[in-house]
């Protein structure tokens, strides 16, 4: 007589192997549909110390979320496989009907609270470092946003660059030195945003704000207004050129006439 029971592969029932494979396939599908990505790759490298603080916080947050996710997925897989209905078990078999488990409930209540408290603490610490202003910045520049352009004024050297028609102005910064930026707006709300710095700050009429930026890489970076401010919003652009301190001093001494020497 032929055998009617489930065949085995390497000692594992075919049905059990199929259930495991289906579970793994379902987990992979859920992971893809939720738009998961490799931790860290969603945040570009920051070209300033303030942005690096934000990126570091985001990286640790991603790894914390991934750790929690792996634990949750593992528990779900365990429950699905461990308590699935057995093919040859009693027809009326039921899993444990216990209404509660105090130790487990305490654990899954306390752990999320601790995670939230830790994330809040690290976020607050990072925000304070990002918003911190030093006592004696190397350079100060007054930045004014208006419909639809920018004005960058350096009190030392009496240098001003401003939007000229369709030509965006240039904000010149010395590398590895802290620049104090006093930001304001003359008409509506704008936003000073440099993607390479991972930094954005609102420019609100009547409410000037002050912050520090410390670029760490030489080069030219794009900047723009990140808050819709009217019909000319798309053209409200500027560039940031980070040069050596010597090149910056030469440019400032020349009254901002032409690009800093050797800046590329």
PyMOL commands that set and color helices and strands:
alter all, ss='L'
color gray80, all
select helices_A, chain A and resi 14-33+49-82+102-131+195-197+233-235+245-253
alter helices_A, ss='H'
color red, helices_A
select strands_A, chain A and resi 8-9+12-13+139-146+149-154+159-162+169-174+178-185+190-194+199-203+209-214+219-225+237-243
alter strands_A, ss='S'
color yellow, strands_A
deselect
rebuild
show_as cartoon
